[in-house]
């Protein structure tokens, strides 16, 4: 009986969705990614961004925010993401894995704990940090 009475009345002003004339969402990327920072990459004249998604990663084209490709589902949570050219580096529990699209290129091993920070020094070296442990890797 209450439902029948509510159907005849107009919706309450509190329930109406407010929409801004300036800010209208086009695509939402925040709903699909982790709390990890995004990793930008520029290939030629195209810009891409790599986002961590729990046990995997996704690569988005920035111009239209289209999904370029989805990385493989991994057995461990991704703790850091970095790009070097077309190669995506993901930090897992104690390994750092290098990917070219869906192909695993190799693993950097040596950390005793999870590497939470990845950065590059030029195009030839990767620096990874796990707590007070810092390792430098040659990329070649």
Backbone as numpy.savetxt, mean C-alpha at the origin, in Angstrom:
# Nx Ny Nz CAx CAy CAz Cx Cy Cz
-46.89 -2.35 12.50 -47.69 -1.16 12.50 -46.84 0.10 12.50
-45.74 0.10 13.27 -44.85 1.26 13.29 -44.19 1.48 11.93
-43.84 0.40 11.27 -43.21 0.51 9.96 -44.16 1.16 8.97
-45.39 0.80 9.02 -46.38 1.37 8.11 -46.55 2.86 8.35
-46.49 3.30 9.60 -46.61 4.72 9.89 -45.36 5.49 9.45
-44.18 4.89 9.60 -42.94 5.56 9.23 -42.81 5.69 7.72
-43.39 4.79 6.97 -43.28 4.84 5.51 -44.02 6.03 4.96
-45.11 6.40 5.56 -45.91 7.51 5.06 -45.29 8.86 5.34
-44.40 8.98 6.31 -43.79 10.26 6.67 -42.49 10.50 5.90
-42.16 11.76 5.69 -40.87 12.04 5.04 -39.72 11.74 5.99
-38.52 11.53 5.43 -37.34 11.22 6.24 -36.94 12.41 7.09
-36.40 12.14 8.24 -35.92 13.17 9.16 -34.74 13.91 8.55
-34.60 15.19 8.88 -33.47 15.97 8.39 -32.15 15.44 8.91
-32.15 14.83 10.09 -30.92 14.28 10.66 -30.42 13.07 9.86
-31.29 12.38 9.16 -30.91 11.20 8.40 -30.48 11.52 6.96
-30.73 12.70 6.51 -30.33 13.07 5.15 -28.82 13.23 5.06
-28.25 12.76 3.98 -26.81 12.83 3.79 -26.44 14.22 3.31
-25.47 14.80 4.00 -24.98 16.12 3.59 -23.85 15.93 2.60
-23.84 16.73 1.57 -22.83 16.60 0.54 -22.24 17.96 0.23
-20.94 18.03 0.16 -20.25 19.26 -0.14 -20.23 19.49 -1.65
-20.37 20.75 -2.04 -20.29 21.08 -3.46 -18.83 21.06 -3.94
-17.87 21.28 -3.02 -16.46 21.29 -3.38 -15.80 19.93 -3.30
-16.12 19.18 -2.24 -15.43 17.92 -2.00 -16.38 16.76 -2.20
-16.26 16.14 -3.34 -17.05 14.95 -3.64 -16.08 13.81 -3.91
-16.27 12.69 -3.25 -15.32 11.58 -3.48 -15.45 11.01 -4.88
-14.31 10.81 -5.51 -14.28 10.21 -6.84 -13.95 8.73 -6.69
-12.85 8.44 -6.03 -12.46 7.07 -5.73 -11.86 7.07 -4.32
-12.09 6.01 -3.61 -11.57 5.89 -2.25 -10.44 4.88 -2.23
-9.24 5.34 -1.86 -8.12 4.41 -1.74 -7.91 4.04 -0.28
-8.33 4.89 0.63 -8.12 4.63 2.04 -8.90 3.45 2.58
-9.88 3.00 1.87 -10.68 1.89 2.36 -10.06 0.53 2.06
-9.01 0.51 1.26 -8.43 -0.78 0.87 -7.00 -0.97 1.33
-6.39 0.02 1.96 -4.98 -0.08 2.32 -4.79 -0.16 3.82
-3.58 -0.57 4.21 -3.18 -0.63 5.61 -2.78 0.74 6.13
-2.28 0.73 7.35 -1.79 1.96 7.96 -0.38 2.32 7.50
0.25 1.45 6.72 1.60 1.72 6.24 1.59 2.85 5.22
2.67 3.64 5.17 2.74 4.70 4.15 2.79 4.11 2.74
2.26 4.87 1.79 2.28 4.45 0.39 3.69 4.65 -0.18
4.04 3.84 -1.16 5.36 3.94 -1.80 5.16 4.45 -3.23
5.60 5.67 -3.54 5.43 6.20 -4.90 6.48 5.66 -5.86
6.12 5.59 -7.14 7.04 5.16 -8.19 6.70 5.90 -9.47
7.73 6.32 -10.21 7.55 6.97 -11.50 8.26 6.14 -12.55
7.49 5.72 -13.55 8.04 4.94 -14.65 7.72 5.68 -15.94
8.75 6.27 -16.55 8.53 7.08 -17.74 7.73 8.31 -17.37
6.59 8.50 -18.03 5.73 9.64 -17.68 4.53 9.22 -16.84
4.48 7.98 -16.40 3.37 7.48 -15.59 3.79 7.40 -14.12
2.86 7.76 -13.25 3.09 7.70 -11.81 2.27 6.57 -11.22
2.88 5.85 -10.29 2.21 4.74 -9.63 2.39 4.88 -8.12
1.55 4.20 -7.38 1.69 4.15 -5.93 1.44 2.72 -5.49
2.28 2.23 -4.57 2.16 0.87 -4.06 1.58 0.96 -2.65
0.55 0.17 -2.40 -0.12 0.18 -1.10 -0.09 -1.23 -0.51
0.13 -1.29 0.79 0.11 -2.56 1.49 -1.31 -2.92 1.85
-1.66 -4.19 1.67 -2.99 -4.69 2.03 -2.78 -5.95 2.85
-2.59 -5.78 4.14 -2.34 -6.86 5.11 -1.25 -7.83 4.65
-1.61 -8.88 3.95 -0.67 -9.91 3.53 -0.38 -9.85 2.04
-0.37 -8.66 1.49 -0.10 -8.48 0.08 0.10 -7.01 -0.23
0.16 -6.69 -1.52 0.29 -5.30 -1.94 -0.45 -5.10 -3.25
-0.81 -3.84 -3.50 -1.49 -3.47 -4.73 -0.79 -2.27 -5.33
-0.75 -2.22 -6.66 -0.12 -1.12 -7.37 -1.22 -0.36 -8.11
-1.32 0.95 -7.84 -2.34 1.79 -8.45 -1.68 2.77 -9.40
-2.35 3.03 -10.54 -1.93 4.08 -11.45 -2.50 5.38 -10.89
-1.69 6.41 -10.75 -2.12 7.63 -10.07 -3.04 8.52 -10.90
-2.89 8.53 -12.20 -3.66 9.46 -13.02 -5.16 9.23 -12.87
-5.59 7.97 -12.86 -7.01 7.66 -12.74 -7.33 6.81 -11.51
-6.31 6.59 -10.65 -6.44 5.72 -9.47 -7.01 4.36 -9.85
-6.49 3.82 -10.93 -6.89 2.48 -11.36 -5.91 1.46 -10.81
-6.41 0.30 -10.51 -5.58 -0.79 -10.03 -4.76 -1.34 -11.19
-3.44 -1.21 -11.12 -2.57 -1.71 -12.19 -2.38 -3.22 -12.05
-2.04 -3.67 -10.85 -1.99 -5.11 -10.59 -1.99 -5.36 -9.09
-2.32 -6.58 -8.73 -2.37 -7.01 -7.34 -1.23 -8.01 -7.13
-0.43 -7.78 -6.11 0.67 -8.68 -5.79 0.13 -9.99 -5.22
0.98 -10.98 -5.08 0.53 -12.28 -4.56 0.16 -12.20 -3.09
-0.68 -13.12 -2.66 -1.03 -13.21 -1.24 0.13 -13.89 -0.53
0.62 -13.26 0.53 1.79 -13.76 1.23 1.37 -14.47 2.52
2.30 -15.22 3.09 2.01 -15.95 4.32 2.17 -15.09 5.57
2.79 -13.93 5.44 3.04 -13.05 6.57 2.55 -11.65 6.26
2.36 -10.86 7.31 1.92 -9.47 7.16 3.06 -8.64 6.58
2.72 -7.74 5.66 3.70 -6.82 5.09 3.94 -5.71 6.11
5.22 -5.47 6.44 5.56 -4.49 7.48 6.10 -3.18 6.91
6.59 -3.20 5.66 7.06 -1.99 4.98 7.07 -2.25 3.49
6.88 -1.19 2.71 6.85 -1.28 1.25 7.75 -0.19 0.68
8.50 -0.54 -0.38 9.40 0.40 -1.04 9.47 0.05 -2.51
9.67 1.04 -3.37 9.85 0.77 -4.80 11.20 1.28 -5.26
11.81 0.51 -6.15 13.05 0.91 -6.82 12.83 0.60 -8.29
12.51 1.62 -9.08 12.16 1.41 -10.48 10.90 0.57 -10.59
10.97 -0.54 -11.30 9.82 -1.43 -11.45 9.76 -2.51 -10.37
10.71 -2.51 -9.47 10.79 -3.54 -8.43 10.11 -3.04 -7.15
9.26 -3.87 -6.58 8.60 -3.57 -5.31 9.29 -4.40 -4.23
9.70 -3.74 -3.16 10.32 -4.41 -2.02 9.33 -4.47 -0.88
9.09 -5.66 -0.35 8.18 -5.82 0.79 8.96 -6.42 1.94
8.78 -5.84 3.12 9.42 -6.36 4.31 8.43 -7.27 5.03
8.83 -8.52 5.21 8.00 -9.48 5.92 8.59 -9.66 7.31
8.38 -10.79 7.94 8.83 -10.98 9.32 10.33 -10.74 9.48
11.17 -11.52 8.84 12.61 -11.31 8.91 13.24 -11.19 7.52
12.46 -11.31 6.47 12.96 -11.23 5.10 12.47 -9.96 4.41
13.25 -9.50 3.46 12.83 -8.44 2.55 12.77 -9.09 1.17
11.58 -9.06 0.55 11.37 -9.77 -0.71 11.27 -8.75 -1.85
12.00 -9.00 -2.93 11.97 -8.15 -4.12 11.04 -8.79 -5.15
10.10 -7.98 -5.69 9.10 -8.46 -6.65 9.16 -7.63 -7.92
8.99 -8.29 -9.05 8.71 -7.60 -10.31 7.35 -8.12 -10.77
6.34 -7.29 -10.58 4.94 -7.68 -10.77 4.62 -8.88 -9.90
4.40 -10.05 -10.42 4.05 -11.21 -9.60 5.20 -12.19 -9.42
6.38 -11.84 -9.94 7.52 -12.75 -9.89 8.45 -12.34 -8.75
8.77 -13.29 -7.88 9.72 -13.03 -6.80 11.13 -13.06 -7.38
11.85 -11.95 -7.24 13.21 -11.85 -7.77 14.24 -12.38 -6.79
14.00 -12.19 -5.50 14.96 -12.64 -4.51 14.58 -12.18 -3.12
15.36 -12.63 -2.14 15.11 -12.28 -0.73 16.40 -11.77 -0.11
16.25 -10.74 0.70 17.34 -10.22 1.51 17.12 -10.77 2.92
18.10 -11.54 3.41 17.96 -12.14 4.74 19.10 -11.65 5.62
18.81 -11.54 6.92 19.86 -11.12 7.84 19.31 -10.41 9.07
18.09 -9.92 9.00 17.50 -9.25 10.16 17.09 -10.28 11.22
17.27 -9.91 12.47 16.82 -10.78 13.56 15.39 -10.46 13.95
14.91 -9.27 13.61 13.52 -8.86 13.87 12.91 -8.33 12.60
11.63 -7.94 12.65 10.98 -7.41 11.44 11.53 -6.04 11.06
11.88 -5.88 9.79 12.37 -4.59 9.28 11.17 -3.69 9.04
11.09 -2.61 9.80 9.95 -1.69 9.70 10.25 -0.46 8.86
11.52 -0.24 8.51 11.91 0.93 7.73 12.73 0.48 6.53
12.35 0.93 5.35 13.11 0.68 4.12 13.36 2.01 3.43
14.58 2.23 2.96 14.86 3.42 2.15 16.04 3.11 1.24
16.19 3.89 0.20 17.28 3.67 -0.75 18.30 4.79 -0.64
19.55 4.45 -0.96 20.62 5.42 -1.06 21.05 5.39 -2.52
20.62 6.38 -3.26 20.84 6.37 -4.70 20.03 5.25 -5.32
20.54 4.66 -6.38 19.85 3.54 -7.01 20.55 2.22 -6.73
21.63 2.28 -5.95 22.44 1.08 -5.77 22.36 0.42 -4.41
21.80 1.10 -3.40 21.80 0.53 -2.06 20.43 0.64 -1.40
20.12 -0.37 -0.60 18.90 -0.40 0.20 19.32 -0.42 1.67
18.71 0.44 2.47 18.95 0.47 3.90 17.68 -0.01 4.58
17.82 -0.97 5.48 16.66 -1.47 6.23 16.97 -1.42 7.71
15.95 -1.13 8.50 16.14 -0.99 9.94 15.09 -1.79 10.69
15.56 -2.44 11.76 14.70 -3.21 12.64 15.11 -2.88 14.07
14.37 -2.00 14.72 14.74 -1.57 16.06 16.07 -0.84 16.03
17.08 -1.35 16.74 18.40 -0.72 16.76 19.34 -1.33 15.72
18.84 -2.26 14.92 19.65 -2.95 13.90 19.43 -2.30 12.54
20.51 -1.87 11.91 20.43 -1.25 10.58 21.34 -2.04 9.64
20.80 -2.48 8.51 21.58 -3.21 7.52 21.55 -2.47 6.18
22.65 -2.58 5.44 22.74 -1.97 4.11 22.94 -3.08 3.09
22.14 -3.04 2.03 22.17 -4.07 0.99 22.55 -3.43 -0.33
23.34 -4.14 -1.13 23.67 -3.67 -2.47 22.63 -4.20 -3.44
22.06 -3.30 -4.25 21.05 -3.66 -5.25 21.73 -3.78 -6.60
21.99 -5.00 -7.05 22.58 -5.15 -8.38 22.20 -6.50 -8.96
